[in-house]
Amino acid sequence: MRGLHADTGYLLYRLGLQSGRLFNNSLEEYGLRLRHYALLRYLATVEGALQRELSTRLGYDPSAIVSLVDDLQGLGLVERRPSPGDRRSRIVVLTDRGRDVLRDTDKAGRRVTDELLAPLDAADRDALHALLQRVADADQG
């Protein structure tokens, strides 16, 4: 009979839990959770996004996006603005304060990654990242 650690899916699940726990702990001082960070990280790559786009891109339920954006707006990290193409719609944009916090949380994220991947050398880390990226990219298509 195979042990749990013989199952790649289970290992990914366990590491995901561990990573999420460590990441959330590192974000506590900012009043954030991993879901907030993901939204901020995405907004840093675009000039603004409709809430429905955030839901699609991040894979979160639309009602969760509303709550996350409300949280981040309350912290002054994002703001809602009228959409240039449709005055009835609002886009969510990262504020300057949001960029500063994101820069700080990126450092915390690198520390978490370093802790999780401590048993791997740089080449193994690069290989693991490339493989995980391939799987993630295939999931998007």
HELIX and SHEET records of a PDB file:
HELIX    1   1 LEU A    4  ALA A    6  5                                   3    
HELIX    2   2 THR A    8  LEU A   27  1                                  20    
HELIX    3   3 GLU A   28  TYR A   30  5                                   3    
HELIX    4   4 LEU A   34  LEU A   43  1                                  10    
HELIX    5   5 GLN A   51  LEU A   58  1                                   8    
HELIX    6   6 PRO A   62  GLY A   74  1                                  13    
HELIX    7   7 ASP A   96  LEU A  116  1                                  21    
HELIX    8   8 ALA A  122  GLN A  140  1                                  19    
SHEET    1   A 3 ALA A  49  LEU A  50  0                                        
SHEET    2   A 3 ARG A  90  LEU A  94 -1                                        
SHEET    3   A 3 VAL A  78  PRO A  82 -1                                        
END                                                                             
